[in-house]
Amino acid sequence: MQRYEERRVANDDTYWLVFELAWRDFFQFQFLKHGADFFAPNGIRDVEKRWDRDRAAFCRWADGETGIPFVDANMRELNRTGYMSNRGRQNVASFLADALGIDWRWGAAYFEQRLVDYDVASNWGNWAYQAGVGNDSRDNHFDVLSQAEYYDDDAAYVRTWLPALDDLPPQYAHRPWRMDDDEQARYGVDLGVDYPEPMLDIEARYAELRNQ
Ligand SMILES: Cc1cc2nc3c(=O)[nH]c(=O)nc-3n(C[C@H](O)[C@H](O)[C@H](O)COP(=O)(O)OP(=O)(O)OC[C@H]3O[C@@H](n4cnc5c(N)ncnc54)[C@H](O)[C@@H]3O)c2cc1C
């Protein structure tokens, strides 16, 4: 019956929906199989990774005050609505675990408090996967800047959640630190006042991660 129903209504969207539901079931079975190891800092494969526990840096991430617009916009959407897209979740999780090197379990616990669709297996499974301690041993880090410029090329999403950046052209809306003092004055965005300075040199950090 299901196969027939699938064939009868099959299209691109149904293909992806079934694909996504397969991921959901995958994490349910993984949780069943691994139990408490799902919450271990080095994950189900006991991967040798040292995690940072910088509370102040973590709070900047949680509050959407990192100074990296695509991360901040997604975190502010989560804090205001309880929802964030899968693309957004992958990027902010990678930013916390890969770019900042902060304990991914803090991020998973924060999502647990905030998400309207929180599910223990999907949340902790996806977080561990993104942090490189889940099922996949490959380097999964996301370059949040190139992701932002590809998936939010006109910066409409970033400007929706970060009104301080509303008047900026896309290249500066995604990389406001590239503005010099004159440009900041021209666009009326004083970094460090109207919008945070970036909490790290993210372009240098991604160059580092690419060369690892
Ligand atoms: C760090 C991180 C944390 C996440 N935490 C949760 C969570 O707590 N609860 C949750 O349901 N999903 C979680 N996901 C998976 C996914 O992001 C959401 O299921 C999806 O964004 C929900 O939006 P939607 O219903 O519009 O999804 P659609 O894209 O329309 O997908 C339809 C359904 O498929 C399932 N699904 C889709 N993608 C995934 C996935 N990667 N893993 C597991 N199931 C998936 C969900 O049940 C979803 O409702 C997480 C993903 C990441 C990267």
The ligand as an ORCA input file, in Angstrom:
! r2SCAN-3c Opt
* xyz 0 1
  C      21.900     20.473     15.106
  C      20.543     19.914     14.681
  C      19.568     19.702     15.637
  C      18.321     19.162     15.251
  N      17.360     18.964     16.217
  C      16.162     18.398     15.853
  C      15.119     18.146     16.827
  O      15.287     18.397     18.028
  N      13.946     17.600     16.408
  C      13.726     17.261     15.077
  O      12.638     16.761     14.747
  N      14.682     17.486     14.124
  C      15.880     18.034     14.485
  N      16.834     18.290     13.517
  C      16.557     17.864     12.129
  C      15.932     18.910     11.215
  O      16.660     20.100     11.298
  C      14.443     19.169     11.547
  O      13.740     17.973     11.619
  C      13.777     20.035     10.457
  O      14.515     21.202     10.264
  C      12.383     20.381     10.921
  O      11.785     21.239     10.002
  P      10.673     20.686      8.986
  O       9.664     19.928      9.745
  O      10.276     21.847      8.143
  O      11.569     19.674      8.161
  P      11.445     19.046      6.711
  O      12.687     19.380      6.016
  O      10.127     19.320      6.081
  O      11.533     17.459      7.079
  C      10.341     16.728      7.383
  C      10.574     15.876      8.616
  O      11.689     14.986      8.407
  C      12.425     14.825      9.635
  N      13.799     15.316      9.428
  C      14.229     16.194      8.495
  N      15.571     16.368      8.562
  C      15.988     15.569      9.586
  C      17.261     15.298     10.175
  N      18.404     15.868      9.735
  N      17.311     14.458     11.215
  C      16.198     13.868     11.699
  N      14.967     14.063     11.185
  C      14.860     14.902     10.151
  C      11.678     15.611     10.703
  O      10.773     14.773     11.351
  C      10.976     16.692      9.874
  O       9.820     17.190     10.517
  C      18.081     18.834     13.880
  C      19.074     19.077     12.910
  C      20.288     19.621     13.309
  C      21.341     19.870     12.263
*
